Amino acid sequence: MACTTILGITALLVVGCAGAEDGGEDAPALQPDYAGLPQYERRCEQLDLRGGLARVFYEASSEMERGNSDLVRASLTLNQSVPADEVLHSPDVAEEEAVVVSCRIQARLTASEYEFEIDETDWVERSLLTNDTVHWSWNVTPKLGGTHSLVLNVRPIMTTQEADGTAGLLASAQSSNVQQYETDVHVKVPWNERPTEFMTRLASTFEVAEGLVVALTGLIVALGALLAALGIKKRRDQRAAA
């Protein structure tokens, strides 16, 4: 009797496990809870027509080394409560509040061509259609030692409104209100970069292309070598004549 009971319990357990496995296979997969595209589009239209308050995060200061490329980051968010270090991971984060933006935003990093080389110099566009936060990054290579400035430019792209209240064409981006934020960069110059840095400094002083300074310097060095060679030859000829 005891054996029969144990066998019956075992059979029930096996059937129950098989049923659970079958049910697991037939159960629908969990899907992310997204808002519909029309809701996102309406949100975007409201941002374009009325604007929204956003916070801008950028690097207040940075340290770089001449000849080495570094990443410069910036972020913008509609979230008014998120901590700054969770939006932009940087040792020295600066924050600007109450910036009015539209659904589409552009940013550009600018600097003196003698002081920095930036991989992307045009406006870079981001959209707040489905996100509350957008990010930008640039590869920046310093050319001159000392402390110099990088300028972050941020501008919204607004939408005009027709007489009947419907959204019209996008306003010209050039006429949008541009906000500027400055980053102080301290650049160190290693000893092996000093000759090249000196060429760049000369180009910056005389406001000419760096390539021209390099070419002129090469020409001067070549002329000096030629004159030295001619002087040596002349002295040899004189000794031979004597």
N, C-alpha and C positions, 0 to 999 in steps of 0.2 A: 504493500500500500504506500509506504513512504517513497519507494522508488518511482512508482507511478506518478505521485504528486510532483516530485522533483523534475521528472521528464516533461510534465505538462507545463511547469513554470518556465523551463528552459525553452520550450517551443514557443511560448507566448513572447518571451524576450526576443527570440530570433525574428519572429514575425513583426514585432514592434519596431525593431531596429531597421528591418527592410522597409517598412512603411515610412519611417522617418527619412530614410535615404531617398526613397522615391519622391516624397513630398518636397525634400530639399531641391531635387532636380527640377521639379515642376514650378517651384516658387519663383515669381518674377524678380529680376534683379532690381536693386534700389537705384533710383535715378536722382541726380542732383536737382534741387528745387530752384529752377531758374524762373525769373520773371519773363514774360513774353516780350518779343521784339517790339510790338506796338507800345508797351509800357516804357521800354527803354527810349524809344523814339519820342514819346511825349515828354519824358524827362529831359531829353536833349533839347527839344523845342523850347521848354520853359527856361532852360539855362541860356539859350541863345537870345530869347526875347527879354528876359528879366535879369539875367546874370545870376551868379551864385558866389558866395563868399568862400574863398579858398585860402589855404596856408601854403606858403612857399618855403622850402627848406633848401639850403645850399651850404657850402663849406665856407666858413668865415675866414679861415686861414689854412695854409698848407705849407709843407716843406718838400722841396724837390731837389734833384741833382742834375746839373747840366749834362745833356746827352742821354738821359734816361726818361722814358715815357711813363707818365702817371695818369691814372684815371680820375677825372673830375666829375662829380655827380651832382644832380639836383632833382628835387621832387616837388610835386604839387598835390594837395589833397583837399577834398571837400569835407573830410572828417575833422570836426573841430575838437575832438577829445583824445585822439590817438597821440601817444607820446612821440616826441620828435625823433628819439633814437630808434624807434620802431619803423619810422618812415624812411629815414636816411641814415644808413650805417656809416658814420664818419666820426673821427675823434673830436672835431670842433664844428658842431652843427649850429648854424644861425637860422632863425625863423622869422618870417614876415607874415603877419596876420591881415585879415580883412582885405584881401586882394579880390577884386571883382573879375570873374572869368566867365567865359562861355563854354559850350560843350567841347569845342575844339580849341586847343592851345598850341602855340608855337614857342620854342625857346632856341636861343643861339648864344654861344660862348664866343666872346671877342677879346682881343688883346693886341698889343703892338706886334707887328710882324717881325720886329727885331728882337723881341723878348721871348715870344713863344711860337711854337708851331702846333696848330690844332688840326686834328684829322678831319673834322667836319666844320666848315665855316658857314654853311647855309642854315636857314631856319629849319628846325626839326619839329614835325607836327605830332601831337598826341591827341587822343580822344577820350572823353569822359562818358562815352555812350554806355558802356557796361561796367565801368570801374569808377570808384571814388578817388583813386590815387593813380598818378602817372609819374614816370621816371625818365630822366635823361642821363646820358653819360658821354664823355668825350675823352679821347686820348690826347694828352697835352705833353709836349716836349719843350722844356725850357732851353733858351739859348744864351741868356746873359745871367751872370751872377748878381746877387743882391736881392732886394725886395721889390717885387713888381705886382701888378694887378691884373686879374682876370675879371671880366664883367659878364654876368649872366643877364641876358635880356629875355623877358617873358612878355608875350602879348596874346590876347584872346582873338578869336575870329568870330565876330558878331554876325547875326543874321538880321537883315532889314525886315520891316513889317509892312505889308501892303495895307491899303485903305480899308479893305474888308476884314482885316485882322489876321489874315493868313500869312504864313512865313514866306518871305520873298528871297531874293538873291543874297549871297554872302557879301558883306561889306568888304571893301578893300582892306587887306591885312595891313598895308602900309599906314592907313589912317587910324588903326587901332591904338589904344593907349598902351605904350610899352613901359614896363617896369624894369628897373635895372638894380642889380645887386652885385656888390664888389667883394672879391676874394683876394686877400693879401697872400702872396706866395714868396717865401724866402728860398732862394736858389743857391745851392752850394756848387762850387766848381772844383772838381778833382784836378790834380796836377797834370794828368794826361790830356785834359780837355782845355787847358789854359791857352795854348796857341790858337785853337779854333775859336775859343771865346773872345780872344783878343781881336780876331778878324771881324767877328760880329759886332764888337764894341766900336771898332773903327767905322763900320758901315752905318751903325746907328748914329754916331757922332756927325758924320758927313751926310747922312740921309741919302745914301745910295744903296744899290743892291749889293748884298753880301758877296755874290759871285763876282761882281766887278772888283771889289776889294781884294778878293783872293787872286783874281787874274792879275791885277796890278802888282800885288805883292810878289807873285811868281815871276812877273816880268822884271821887277827890280832885283830879285835874287839872281835871276838868269843874267842880267846885265852886269851885276857885281861879279859874278863868276867869270863872265867873259872878259871884263876889264882886268881881273886878277890874272887870268890866263895870259892875256896880252902883255901885262907887265912882267910876268915871269919869262915869257918868250923874249921880250926886249932885253932883259938883263942877261939872259943866256947868250943872245947875239952879241951883246957888248963884250961879254967875257971872252967869247970865241974870237972876236976881232982883236982884242988886246993880246 
